[in-house]
């Protein structure tokens, strides 16, 4: 049903318009009383829970940052079977992001290109929204919050900007993520250089207090840089790493090169990122203690791919792009598929 809906209706809208339509529907799910029934519908009756970061995640699979930028879909996404929702990327200053169009579909590659530019209503507004959600007493998924640098702030003043967001958001987050790896904010990826990164991690770690803190890195780093950053995460006392963000590479795409070039700059996500994301996961797991939380993101679409990441050492796994191509039952399909894989191995 959803593939037909996608091909005949959703593709008539721009990707960003289609996302807003989906967001409206997701926000409506809990309001029409589907919560309890849908949760039973999505979990397959199996215990898929994972204990990490001092938190019990109901399933290892969650939604990556970028899908719910302003914490407006948390409850609905939880109902759809996602065990955690990573909100954001949020910035200390509200900002509109880059000019539209800024999001593109590559259906033949099961991929997206985006240059959204951290469009969001700011850390303070999101903090209040999450505070209200928590006070409601409703059953919620785990809420992670991803923070980035405001565009109006110079890179040299990035630490103070991240601290402003961390101080607002750490009290309402189950975990916090430092994003230094988006390709769509000028100068941001330069913060992955070790001499810039270490003071940032130390400062935000202090501001986060008891809230677990993770770092999200790019897939375009060289292997030795990945290993060094992993070692820095451990030495500075962070709680985990998310690997990976989108890539600036355009290698190996089936979409015609001229069409891809016309889409312009931005981060590529989805299936083309699968191989590199898995490589980076293995590099990190080899470099960090077993107890460190490693969240794998990039190119995961099926239950078999989810299971592959877990077997390669991922503590948790995130997805985003495949939601556009698989639809609202995607989380349910992966949870049930993972439960089936595990049940077959017990036989």
N, C-alpha and C positions, 0 to 999 in steps of 0.2 A: 504493500500500500504506500509506504513512504517513498520508495524510489519513483513511483508514478507521480506522486504529489510534487516531489523535487523537480522532476523533468518537465512537468506540464504547467506548474504554477510558480514554484519558488524561484526558478531560474528566470522568470519574467521580471523579477525584482532584482535590484542591485544587491550584492552580498550584504551590504550594511543594512539596507532596508529589510531584507529577509531576516537578518539577525534581530532587528527590533521587533518584527512580527513574532518570532520565536520567543523572545524575551517576554512579550505581553502574554503569550499562552502559558509560559512556564510560571510566571507570577500568579496566574489565575488558578493553577492546579490546587494549591492548598485551600483556596477560598471556596471551592465547590465541593469540599468534603471528601476528596479522594485520598487524603494522606495515609490513613491506616491501611486501607485496602491496597493502595499502590505499593506500599513498603513490603507487604507480604508478597505481592506480585513480582517484585524485583529481586528478592534475595534468594529465591530458589529453595528456601527452607534449610540452607546450609549455613554453618558458622564459618564465615570468611574473615573474622576479625583479626586485626593486627595490633599488637601493643608496641608503641614506639613514642618517643618524645614525651613519655609520661602520660600518654593519651591512648585510649582504645579506639581504633578506627574500625567501623563496622565492616568495611571491605577495603582491600588494598587499592581499589581503583577510585580516582577522583578526577575532578575537572581542573585543568591547569589555569593559571592566571591568564587574563585576556578575555575570557568568555563573560564573566560577571564582573565588570570593572568597578561598579559602585555598590556592590552588596545588595542588589535589588531582587536577585533570583535564588538566594541561598536556600530558602525553605523548599521551593519547587524543585530545584535540582536534587536536593536530598530525597525528596519523594520519588524521583525518577531513578534512584538507586546509586547515586554517587556518594561514596563514603566520606569524602571531604571536598570542600569547595575552596579553591585558592582565589580570593578576591583581589582585584586590582589588575594592573599595577596602579597604585594610588600614589599621589604626590602631595607634598605639603601645600602647594598652591593649586587651586582648581585651574584646569586648562582645557581648551577645546581640542587639542591635538592637531594633526596635520590637515591640510585642505583635502576635501573629497574630490574625486574618488580615492580611496586609500585601502581598500580591501578587494581582493580579486580571487576568483575561483579558477583552479586548474583541474577540471574533472577527470581528464585522462590520466592525471598523475595522482589523483586523490589528495590534492594539496591546496594550499592557500598561500597567497602573498599578501602581507599587510605592512603598512607603514602608518599605523594608527597614531603613534606619537603620544602615548599615555594620555588619551582623552579621558578625563574623569572630573568629578565634582569636588575633589579634594579630600584630604585625610579627615578633616574635622567632620564633614557631613557624613562620611562613611562610618566613622566611629560612633556617631550618634545613632545612625540607623541600626548598627549591630547591637548597640547597647539596648535599644528598644526591643529588638528581636530576642535577645537573651532574657530580658525582663518579662517577656510574654509567657514564659514557661513552656513553649512549644518544643517538640522534639526536633532537633536540628542536627545536620551533619557537622563534622569537624570543620571549623572555619579558620583557614590560613589566610594571612594578609601579606600581599606582595607590595613592597614599596620601592619607588624609584626617584630619580632626581627630577625636580621641576625644571622645565625648559628655561624659565626666566632666571635661573640661578647658574652662575658660572661654575665650571667644573672645579675650580680652585676652592669654591665655597660649598662643595657638595656635602661634606660631612655635616655641617650645620643643618642643611636642608633635610638630609636623611634623619637626623636626630629629631627634628620637629615632627616628622611623620611617625617615627618610632614612639615618641612620648605620647602621642595621641592614640595610637593604634595598639600598642602592646597590651594595654589593660583589657582590651576587648577581643584580642586574638587568641586562638588556641596555639598558633605558632606564627612567626613572623619571617618574612623572606626579604633579603637584600637583593635587588635586581640591578646588576651592573652589566647586563649582557644583551639588552635589547639593541638592535641596530638602528632604531628609529629616533633616538635622542642624540643630538650631536655631542660627541666627546664621551658618551657614557661608557662605551666598551674600553676606553682607556683606563677606567678605574679598575680593570682586571689586572693591570700591571702591579706587581707585588709591592712596590714602594708606595703606591697610592692605596692599594687594597688593605694592607695591614692596619693602618690607623683608622680606616673606615670601619672595619670589622670590630676592632677593639672598642671604638666609641659607641657604635650601635649596640654591641653586646651589653655594655654597661647600662645604656638607656632601656634596653628590653627587660632588664631585671630577670625575673623567673620565667618569662615567656620564652619558649624555645626559639632559637634563631638559626636560620639556614641561609645559604648563599646559592643563588642561581647563576650558572655559568653558560657561556656560549659553546656551540659545537665546533666553532671555527678555530679554537685554540689549538696550538701544536700539542702533541702528546706530552712532552716534557713540561709544558706550562700547566696542563691539566693536573699532572702529578704534583707540581709545586704548589698549586692553589689548594689541592686536597690536603697537603701537609700543613699549609698555613691555616686552613679551617680547623684542623685538629689542634695545632699549637695555640691558637687564639681562643679555644674553648667553645667554638660554635657547635651546634647540635646536629648539623647535617648539611647536605649539598643537594641541589636539584640540577639534574643534567638531562636535557639541555633546553636552552632557549631556541629561537628560530635561527636559521642559517642565512648568510648572504650568498652562499653558493647557488649556482643554477645548473650544476652538472647533472647529466643523465636524465633530463626531463623529456617526456614524450610530447608535451605541448610545443608547437613550433617556436623556434628561437625568436623569430620576429614578433610573435604575439607576446612572448614573455618579456622581451625588451620593451615593448610598448607599454607594458604594465608599470615599468619603472622600478625604482629602488624599493627596498623593503625586506622583511624577513620571510623566508620560505618555511612553511610548516607542513606537516602531514607525512605521507608515505615516503617521499624522497629522503627524509631525515632518519629513517629507521636504522640503517646500517651504522651511521656515524654515532647516533645516540646510544646504540648498544655498545659500540666500541668504547665510548667515553665512560659509560657505566662500568664496564669491566676494568678500565684503567683506574677509576676512582676506588672501586671495591678492593682492588689489589693494594691500594696505598693507604687505606684508612682502617681503623679498628672495626671489628665485626658489629659492635654495638652502635656505631654511628649511623644515623638515618640517611639513606641515600634514596632519593626520589627520582625515578626515571621518567622522562617525558620526551616525546618525539617519535611519531610514526606508528604509534600503537593503535590498532583498529580492531583486532580480533581477540578472542579469549586465548587462543594459542600464543599470540604475541604478548599478551599480558602475562601469561604463565612463563614464557621465555625470559621476560625481564625479571620476574621474581626468582627464577632459577639461576639467573646470571648475577644475583646479589642485590637486586632492588628491594628495599624495604616496603616502598609504596610505588605506585605507578599513576601517571596522569595522562590525560588525553584532552584534545580540543577539536582539531580539524575534522576528525572522522564524525563528530556529531553532525556536521553540516551534511555529510554524505549518507550517514546511517539513520539519523533521526532520533526522536525522543526515547525510543526503546533501546538505544545503544547501551546505556549503562546496565540495564536489565539483562541484555544479551551477554555482556561480558561477565557479569556476576554469575549468571546461570551456567555459562560455558566453563568458567573456572571451577565452579562447584562440580560440574560433570567430569572434568579432567581429574580432579582430586578423587572423586568417588570411583572412577574407573581404575585408578592406581591402587585403591584399597581392596579391590576385588581379587 
